[in-house]
Amino acid sequence: MKYGPKIFPSELINTRKHWAVDTQWTVDGSNNRQYTIKMLDNGFTCDCPAFKKCKHIKSIETNFVGEE
């Protein structure tokens, strides 16, 4: 990508200076693909082709805070 991955802020987690910043999670996507989600100081990134906050990021957020 010319400008790097898109960063999506979290509505559930204050990621600024969070202890899990730079943590990466691998999740299974459709068609036997795997995607990598990463927490950054200002939100999350995912390497899937979605143009908006994807279900992969949302699943990490909800699992992280223990919501359903």
Protein Blocks (a to p, Z undefined) as FASTA:
>chain_A
ZZbpaddddfkbcfehpakgoiacddddehhiacdddddfkbccdfbfbfbdcfklmmmm
mmmnopZZ
